[in-house]
Amino acid sequence: MPVLDMLCRDPRITRLTLIEPDVYKPHNVHRHLFPASAVGQPKAALAANWLRERRPELMVDILQTDLCDPVAAGAIEDAARQCDIGVCAADNEPAKLHWDALMRRSGKPWTLGEVLSGGIGGFVHWFAPGGPCYGCVASHLKRSVEVDKPAAPDYSQPGGAVHETTIPASKAAIAVIAALHAQISLQLLEQGNTYDPGFCSLLFSLDKVPGIFEEAFRPIRFRIARSPNCLVCGSQTTVANLDAALEQALARVSGE
């Protein structure tokens, strides 16, 4: 919601398609823009109302569905074909890989923001047709930099039945990374194929953490090339969807 709010206040954004399946929950309140009275309502509808109150002229389409739901695949593909850029703020790997495949099939650039566990920093990535995919970038960063903290329970839901593997970030930390994400998205929208900020991925530290970040508020830029060995977009991988890519990846591993 923070990156959506900042993006859609810009007059260059004239139409938005929002894909969001979730319902607003009590533990969302302290990090969100919506009030406690909105708990139980669909996040997509809340977001659409928020945006229309600030920009009545903005065209807002809602797809209240999981990104990976095959029932909604046709509508999502149509939206991707019509957009200028894609903006992803998903927090799980299957959704990120699915979104990447969707954008590459549609030939559209897109951006991704990721806040690290505990709000110690975050990544902003941008992707262009023909460039490295999310798989290339994630693989490179996993080899190059270690930024994960040990698994910890979700302190926003004490006593909950399910523990998350990350410590929730503060709203302030989320807002910093969201602002960078929004700025890069707007520049990509404005400059199109000529866009080149000097990096593919930007890592921005927000805290000094021994063994992870030497200093706070430091940008670290990564130029990452497309990998010919990438199991998702490599030269030997021609696929129509993520499921097929995963099947080919498993076949290669078992063959070795």
C-alpha positions in Angstrom: 0.0 0.0 0.0 2.8 2.6 0.7 4.3 2.2 -2.8 0.8 2.2 -4.4 -0.1 5.4 -2.5 3.0 7.2 -3.7 2.8 6.0 -7.3 -0.8 6.9 -7.8 -0.5 10.4 -6.5 1.6 11.1 -9.6 -0.4 12.4 -12.6 1.6 10.3 -15.0 -0.3 7.3 -13.6 -3.7 7.4 -15.3 -4.9 3.8 -14.9 -4.2 1.0 -12.4 -5.1 -2.7 -12.2 -4.7 -3.9 -8.7 -4.3 -7.7 -8.1 -4.8 -8.4 -4.4 -6.6 -11.4 -2.8 -6.1 -10.6 0.9 -8.5 -9.4 3.7 -7.4 -6.6 6.1 -6.4 -8.2 9.4 -5.8 -6.9 12.9 -2.1 -7.3 12.7 -2.0 -5.2 9.6 -3.2 -2.1 11.3 0.0 -0.8 12.9 1.9 -0.9 9.6 -0.9 0.1 7.2 -2.8 3.2 6.0 -6.3 1.9 6.8 -8.0 2.2 10.2 -8.8 -0.5 12.6 -12.5 -0.1 11.7 -11.6 -1.5 8.2 -10.5 -4.9 9.6 -12.3 -7.8 7.8 -12.7 -5.9 4.5 -10.9 -6.8 1.2 -7.7 -4.9 0.9 -8.3 -4.4 -2.8 -11.6 -2.5 -2.2 -10.0 -0.5 0.6 -7.1 0.5 -1.6 -9.4 1.4 -4.5 -11.5 3.7 -2.3 -8.3 5.3 -0.8 -7.0 6.1 -4.3 -10.3 7.4 -5.6 -10.7 9.8 -2.7 -7.3 11.3 -3.6 -7.6 11.1 -7.4 -11.2 10.8 -8.6 -10.1 10.8 -12.2 -7.8 7.8 -11.8 -9.1 4.6 -13.5 -8.9 1.7 -11.0 -9.6 -1.9 -11.9 -9.6 -4.6 -9.2 -8.8 -8.2 -9.6 -9.5 -9.6 -6.2 -7.7 -12.9 -6.7 -4.5 -14.7 -6.0 -1.9 -13.9 -8.7 -1.3 -17.6 -9.3 -5.0 -18.7 -9.4 -5.5 -20.4 -12.8 -9.1 -19.3 -12.9 -8.0 -15.7 -13.1 -5.1 -16.2 -15.5 -6.9 -14.9 -18.6 -7.9 -11.6 -16.9 -4.4 -11.1 -15.4 -2.8 -11.8 -18.8 -5.1 -9.2 -20.4 -4.1 -6.6 -17.8 -0.4 -7.3 -18.4 -0.7 -6.9 -22.1 -2.4 -3.5 -21.7 -0.1 -2.0 -19.0 3.0 0.1 -19.6 4.9 -1.2 -16.5 4.3 -3.8 -13.8 4.9 -3.1 -10.1 5.3 -6.0 -7.7 5.3 -5.9 -3.9 4.6 -9.6 -3.3 6.3 -11.2 -0.3 6.6 -14.8 -1.4 8.8 -16.5 -4.0 6.2 -18.3 -6.1 4.3 -15.0 -6.7 7.5 -13.2 -7.7 8.5 -15.9 -10.1 5.0 -16.0 -11.5 4.9 -12.2 -11.9 8.3 -12.3 -13.7 7.1 -14.9 -16.2 3.9 -12.9 -16.8 5.8 -9.7 -17.5 8.3 -11.4 -19.8 5.5 -13.0 -21.8 3.9 -9.6 -22.2 7.2 -7.9 -23.0 6.8 -5.3 -20.3 9.3 -3.8 -17.8 8.6 -4.2 -14.1 9.9 -3.4 -10.6 10.0 -5.2 -7.3 10.5 -3.9 -3.8 11.6 -6.2 -0.9 11.9 -5.2 2.8 14.4 -7.3 4.7 13.6 -9.0 8.0 13.3 -6.6 10.9 13.4 -3.6 8.6 17.2 -3.5 8.5 17.1 -2.5 4.8 15.7 -3.6 1.5 16.1 -4.2 -2.2 14.6 -2.5 -5.2 15.0 -4.3 -8.5 14.0 -3.3 -12.0 13.6 -5.7 -15.0 13.4 -5.0 -18.7 12.4 -7.3 -21.6 15.5 -9.3 -22.7 17.4 -8.5 -19.5 18.0 -10.7 -16.5 14.9 -12.3 -15.0 14.0 -12.5 -11.3 15.6 -16.0 -11.2 18.9 -14.6 -12.5 18.9 -11.8 -10.0 17.8 -13.9 -7.0 20.5 -16.5 -7.8 23.2 -13.8 -8.2 22.3 -12.0 -4.9 22.1 -15.3 -3.0 25.7 -16.0 -4.0 27.0 -12.5 -3.5 25.4 -11.1 -0.3 23.9 -12.6 2.8 21.2 -10.3 4.3 18.8 -12.7 6.1 18.5 -12.8 9.8 17.9 -16.1 11.7 14.3 -17.4 11.7 12.1 -15.8 14.3 8.4 -15.8 15.2 6.0 -13.2 13.9 5.9 -10.8 16.8 2.8 -9.0 15.4 0.8 -12.1 16.2 1.8 -13.3 19.6 0.5 -16.7 20.4 -0.5 -17.4 16.8 -0.6 -20.9 15.5 1.7 -20.2 12.6 5.1 -18.6 13.0 6.7 -16.6 10.2 10.4 -16.8 9.4 11.0 -13.1 9.5 10.7 -10.3 12.0 8.1 -7.7 10.8 9.6 -4.4 9.7 8.4 -1.1 11.1 6.1 1.2 9.0 9.0 3.6 8.8 11.4 1.0 7.2 8.7 -0.1 4.8 8.1 3.5 3.8 11.7 4.2 3.0 12.0 1.1 0.7 8.6 1.9 -0.8 9.7 5.4 -1.7 12.7 4.1 -3.5 10.5 1.5 -5.2 8.0 4.2 -6.3 10.8 6.6 -7.5 12.4 3.9 -9.7 9.0 2.8 -11.0 8.2 6.3 -12.1 11.5 6.9 -13.8 11.1 3.6 -15.6 7.7 4.6 -16.7 9.0 8.0 -17.9 12.1 6.8 -19.7 11.1 3.4 -21.0 13.7 1.5 -23.0 16.3 4.2 -22.3 16.2 3.8 -18.6 19.5 2.9 -16.9 20.1 4.1 -13.3 23.5 2.2 -13.2 22.2 -0.9 -11.5 19.8 -3.7 -11.9 19.3 -4.1 -8.1 19.7 -1.6 -5.3 20.3 -2.7 -1.8 19.8 0.0 0.8 20.8 -0.5 4.4 18.7 1.1 7.2 20.7 -0.1 10.2 24.2 -1.2 11.1 24.0 -5.0 11.7 27.2 -6.9 12.6 28.0 -9.5 9.9 25.4 -8.0 7.5 25.7 -4.2 7.1 28.9 -2.4 8.0 27.0 0.9 8.2 23.5 2.3 8.1 21.9 4.2 5.2 24.3 2.9 2.6 23.3 2.1 -1.0 24.8 -0.9 -2.7 24.3 -1.2 -6.4 24.4 -4.5 -8.4 24.7 -4.8 -12.2 23.5 -8.3 -12.9 23.7 -9.9 -16.4 21.2 -12.4 -17.8 22.5 -15.9 -17.0 22.7 -18.4 -19.8 22.4 -21.1 -17.2 19.3 -19.7 -15.6 16.7 -22.5 -15.2 13.9 -20.0 -15.8 15.0 -17.8 -18.7 18.3 -19.4 -19.9 19.0 -19.9 -23.5 18.1 -23.6 -23.2 14.8 -22.9 -21.5 11.8 -22.0 -23.7 8.7 -22.2 -21.6 5.1 -20.8 -21.6 4.7 -20.7 -17.9 6.4 -21.2 -14.6 5.2 -24.7 -14.0 6.9 -25.9 -17.2 10.1 -24.1 -16.2 10.1 -25.9 -12.8 9.5 -29.3 -14.5 12.5 -28.7 -16.8 14.6 -27.6 -13.8 13.8 -30.8 -11.9 14.5 -32.9 -15.0 17.9 -31.3 -15.4 18.8 -31.9 -11.7 17.7 -35.5 -11.8 19.6 -36.0 -15.1 22.8 -34.8 -13.5 
